[in-house]
Every structure is written in structure tokens, then in C-alpha cells.
Amino acid sequence: MLLALISIIGYLMTILSTVVIVQFILSLLIAFNVVSLSNNFVSSIWHALNMILDPFLKPIRKIMPDTGMIDFSPMVLLIGLRILQMLLMGLANDIASAGM
């Protein structure tokens, strides 16, 4: 049961990482005027992604120093999620080897 829970948490962290990457790509497309926020579809996706990620990025932004135009908080979130995934995989391996 615990292994299933660890797998579900790992899967959710993978989804969150994908959302961070999608938001990053969309922000680049908006910054270089490839797509416009005046388009309702792009605007709704942009606002949905920001609503999903803001609870995770705001605490990181409070801790990080101001770097001007570049926001490093998504990169810090991705690194933190990857470290947490590695820790959970190690825990899952320990549980699996203790059960054998």
C-alpha cells in the first residue's frame, strides 16, 4: 500500500514538472510575440497554468533574491521536485527490499 502511495506521489510530481515546462515554453512564446494574450485560448491556458503553479512558486519567489527580469523559481521548483522524486524512489526501494 505504501509503495502505491509513493508511486502516485511520484506520478503527480512528474505531472507538475510537465506543467512547469509547458508554462516556461508558453512564457517564451508570449515574450517573443509568437502568441498573444489577446487570444482567448492562449489567455485561458496562461491563467490556468499560473493558477496551478502559483501556490508552488510564490514561496520560492519569497526566498529567492530579486534577479530582475529573469525568474529562476521554476528552475528551483524543478530541481526540488527531482530531488524529492529521488528520495521517494530510494524510500520505495528500501521498503521493497525489506519486504523480500
Secondary structure, DSSP 8 states (H G I E B T S, - for coil): -HHHHHHHHHHHHHHHHHHHHHHHHHHHHHHTTSS-TTSHHHHHHHHHHHHHHHHHHHHHHHHS---TT---HHHHHHHHHHHHHHHHHHHHHHHHHHH-
